[in-house]
Amino acid sequence: MKIKLGIAPIAWSNDDMPELGGDTPIETCLKEASEAGFIGIELGGKFPRNPGIIKYLLERFQLQMPGGWYGSLLRSRSVADEWTAMQDHLNLLKIVNGEVFVFADVSGSIQGDAKKSLSARPKLENEEWKNYCNKINELSNRLNDTGITMSYHEHMGTIIQSEDDVDKFMELTNEKTYLLYDTGHLIFAQADIQRVLKNYINRINHIHCKDIRKDILKKSLDNNLSFRNSFLDGVFTVPGDGCIDYEPLLKIIYENNYNKWLIIEAEQDPQKANPFEYAKIGYKYLEKTITSVGYEL
């Protein structure tokens, strides 16, 4: 069984902090991603928003684009308003043959605010959950009709962050609503990543492989730092350079016939962590671990 390895451009240029890698051309990112061995790359802020140019760049560097981040405001929007806001992103994905719509709700998110601590993140009130998930269900149905599936990104600093959030979300959403499984964000949220994976593997359609530096995670949690300062301190890194053992996780997905994308996504300061060198570290580790559990690339 084959699996696909991709990477996110956030290591080269950070969308939340354009000053990090802001002078790095998108061509450098694509060239280095391809040279490191990856066959796919997610959409990032440095890409031109002309679908024809994006398609040209992907073909030039022999890369596919499985999907890309979309920041939603669904908590306060109607389904109709959100659907309208999603169209440019959706149409771009269609043109480049994208597979998943990476959906994250950034309503009130504290992920980009260096002054707001981790504990200040927004939370859905009890009475909000059912209505919110009904709206997600409707968007998932509409996306499914287009041939591109919803992949909901649980994310630090947002309304779906903790293991409890994920459990409730998955309980209240329909079978067309899929989860983006992000190892780094789940560990940061102190979730049991094996339990989450085993419980929801049949509704996971996209995986972000993000590793954690355990000492920096402890510092972040003990001192209730902001998400931004945590990643600037280096809480995230690529697989093989942190504390996560990916072998048992990859065994779980192999045994459940997962054959979609694994995407390395580890936001770091490119001045401290050379994107090309870390891309090669992550690829080498995942390639070795993937093949050890039975996958082919």
Buried (B, 14 or more C-beta within 10 A) or exposed (E): EEBBBBBBBBBBBBBBBEEBBEEBEBEBBBBBBBEBBBBBBBBBBBBEEEBEEBBEBBEEBEBBBBBBBBBBBBBEBEBEEBBEBBEEBBEBBEBBEBBBBBBBBBBBBBBBBEEBBBEBBBEBEEEEBEEBBEBBBBBBBBBBEEEBBBBBBBBBBBBBBBBEBBBBBBEBBBEBBBBBBBBBBBBBBEBEBEEBBEBBBEBBBBBBBBBBBEEBBEBBBEEEBBBBBBBBBBBBBBBBBBEBEBEEBBBBBBEEEBEBBBBBBBBBBBEEBBBBEBBBBBBBBBBEBBEEBEBEE
